Amino acid sequence: MIDSPQSPKQWGKSRGLGHVVSTLHFCLLSLVLAWSPAVALDLGQWVPGLQLSLFLSERVEYESNVFLAPSHSQGDVIFKTMPGILADYTFGSHSLSAGYRAEILSYVTLTGQNNTHHIAAGQLRLDFPRTLINVKDDFTRTSDPPGTELTGPILSTTNFLKPEGEYRLTPSFSVGLNSSWLHQRFDESFIGTLIDRDEYLAGVSVFWKFLPKTDLSLNYYYGWTTFTHSSDRNYTQNSVTLALRGDITAKLSSTFKVGYTHQSADQSGQVAFSGLTTGGEWVYKPTERTSISFATLRTSQVSTDGLNPYYVTTSATLSAHHQVLAKLSVGATLGVGMNDYPDKDTINGKTDWRQDTFSLAGAQIGYAIQPGLRVGLDYLRTGRDSNFSPFKFVDERISGHVTVQF
C-alpha cells in the first residue's frame, strides 16, 4: 500500500519536526554521555560556608490545547530549556541564599508563542538566640496564567516580598511581626486595566510550641490593595487565622491554617468578600520511601469577569510519591476545585451566577541514572467545566525531561 503524498507545506513541517526531534535526541544523548560529576563547583575552599549549584534541564512536551480554548483547540510540541543557578551561604546559625532559573520555550508550529521565562528567589535567615528574622523575595516573569480563571499564554510580572520576625519569650511562647508586598502587572492591556495591583499586608502573631518541633499560632493581619488603573476596586481587609506548623508526629507534618477574612471596599456599592479561608497542607510519610500530601485552599482572587471584582476559589489536592527502587520513583496527583462569583453574568443571552469547577490528574516517573543526572516522564490532564460554555476547556500534557545538576 502506498501512502498518499503530502503537500509541500505539510512535507516541510514534517521534515522540520523530524529534524528537531532528531537533534534533541542527539543533544540529550551527548549530555548523558559527556556528563561527569568531576565538573561540580566547590567554592567552600575559598569562601567557607558557600555552596554553588548549577543545573540544566531539557524538556520536550506535547500540549493538546495551548490556548485552553473551549473548542477548536490547537496543540503543539514545545521544547523547554531550563538553565539555573543556586547559591547558598551559611555563616554560623545564619544563611543567605539566592537562585535564578530561565525557561526558554520553543514551539514547533506556534512560533509566535516562543518566550523566555525568568524566575528568581532570595532568602535571608538570621537566627539569633532569641530572635529569628526571615526575609524572602520571589520574582517571576512568565506567560503561564496565574490562578484558575485566566487561560492561555498571558505575559505577566510578579514580585512577592515577605519580611517577618519572631521573638522567643520563653522556650514555649514567642511573638512575631510579619508583612508582605505583592506587585503584579500584565502586558495585555485589558487584563492589566482590571487587575494590575499592589497588595500590602502587615500582621502580628503569638506562637505556642506545644511539641518539640510543632507550634500553634494565632495571627491577625491588616491589609490594603490598590489597583493601578481601576481604583474603584481598592479595598482593605482584616484577617484572623489559626495555624498549625511543624512535625506533629514522626510521620505527620503540617503547614495548615484556617481563619476568617473580611474585606471592605473603598467605594460604596462595590461588593467585597467576607468568609472562611484556609490554606496549607498535611504531609504523611508512612514509610521512608513513601509520602502523601493533602493541600487545601479557600480564598478570594481578583477577577477579570464582567462586574465581578473577585471570585472565591476552593480546592483540594492529593499527591503521592513513592521511591520504588534506589533510582526509580513514581508519583501521582489528583485535584478538584470550584470558583464562585458574587454577581450575575450575562453571556450569549444567558444570565446567571457564574460557577466553574476544575480538576487535574497527573502521574510522574523519574529515574536517577547517577547522582546529579535524572530523566523522567510526566502526564497532566487539566479541565474546567462551567455553567457558561465559553469558559470550558480540557488540556493534556505529556512530557519527557532530563536534568543535570552540578
C-alpha angles and dihedrals in degrees: 000000000000119000116234113258120257124233115254090253093051092044091052092051092048093048090046092051091047090050091051093048092047091049091050092051090050093048093048092047091048090048092052095045095044097045118109130170088226090085093065113126117237111188096162091093089063100032113024111226096021119123125180126192128186124193139179126194126186118196132181114196138180115208118189098201111027095175095039089235124174091231141001089039120193120218129194145170113251127196115206123193112190119186119175148167133210126191125189125185120189120190115176109308091340131085142190122196136176133177141180133192131181124202112202109196121199119180119202097216107001092062092159087074094059109129147152120233122205122205123179133170137180135183135187116193120185113184112187124175093270104005131068120191120186126180121182131179128185125188125188132180107181148142093219110113114247119231125354101289105065118067138199129020107328122174114227141156121217131179123183120189120185122179118178139166137197129196121198111223093177134350088272105034133053139160129218147193123208141172140174141194124202117193116185132173133174127209094214106085097215093054094039092052089059106037112016099126153141120235120200125190133178128177152160129228141192117207128201115193101205095163129036093256102019136076137181117215137193112208137188123193133187119192146166132202124206121193117214098220106009104056090165086074095059115125144168126222142201120201136182120191140176114212134191113203133180142015109337092180134354088272104032129064133171144201092171123143134176130186151130128271129195119191122193118201114226091218117065114242093028112123116239135186128257123168153082118327131191137177145160134057147260120231121199122188109190090175137009089258099046133063129176123191131190118194128186134187136184118168144120121268130194113257139211092195115119113284093342109114090190145003130213115237121199120182145160127198128191119196133177133189127187131184100218096180134359090274103022125078135171133194143181136195133197125181140171133180149159136223118206124192123207099214133052122259129211111207126162090349095309121116120197145117105281115238124177129188121197136187142183134195126181146162133199137191124189135184126195106213089187136330108308095012120091137164128192150170124219136187126190131176120189129179143171128203124191143175084241110065097212089069097055122105144151124206132182128192130187120180143170124204145178123204129195120193123188 
